[in-house]
Amino acid sequence: MKTIGLLGGMSWESTALYYRLINEETRRRLGGLHSARIVLVSLDFQEVELLQNQGDWAAAGKLLASAARRAESAGADFLLICTNTMHKVADEVAASIDIPLLHLADTTAARIVDARISTVGLLGTRFTMEHDFYKERLQARGIAVLTPPTAGRKLIHRVIFEELCLGIVKADSRARFLGIIDDLMQRGAEAVVAGCTEIGMLVNAEHTDITLFDTTEIHAERAVTLALEDVS
């Protein structure tokens, strides 16, 4: 079994989901008391969020690259960045280490292609929805990407940072997210990508009949597959 490296803490709420999902999937596949081999380097999200809002992605990249090297030194065989937004600096992180980086957007794109879906709605932080770093990875696989209008993007971003990252889950926020999802479907989205690792705390398959790609679940499941690929 390979050792999975996790860059977490962005936020720790979703990192906790990664840890649980990876271990549950490992036990499901291997049975008994099996659990995953994991190296976790958890950052202080306050520092990362400040750099995001300042637009200092170069400093953010250096911060994550340093954390990635620590994970590699601790024995990780490959690495996951446990946040969609910080994949904006994924190339810098990948260049700083000698182990593979399992890119979240690429694993999600592969799942969408396998489902034969060509147009998706994308929910996430304003950085993920408005910048190109994430959408381009999907579009490179022939997937068209729709995002909510300005008011919807602002609402989603606010709920992520002011509620979900603090572990707060509100029914009225869920209802508003579902309204945004319905609008995306009316505009032609065949499915929706929950492109923030905290969104699954608020909206999941039990809340809607719409095909929902939970990036946290997809990333975690793929990590287990890679970790166990040589296990007989």
Secondary structure, DSSP 4 states (H G I P E B T S, - for coil): -PPEEEEE-TTHHHHHHHHHHHHHHHHHHH-TT----EEEEE--HHHHHHHHHHT-HHHHHHHHHHHHHHHHHTT-SEEEES-SGGGGGHHHHHHT-SS-B--HHHHHHHHHHHTT--EEEEES-HHHHHSHHHHHHHHTTT-EEE---HHHHHHHHHHHHHTGGGT---HHHHHHHHHHHHHHHHTT-SEEEE-STTGGGT--GGG-SS-EEEHHHHHHHHHHHHHTTT--
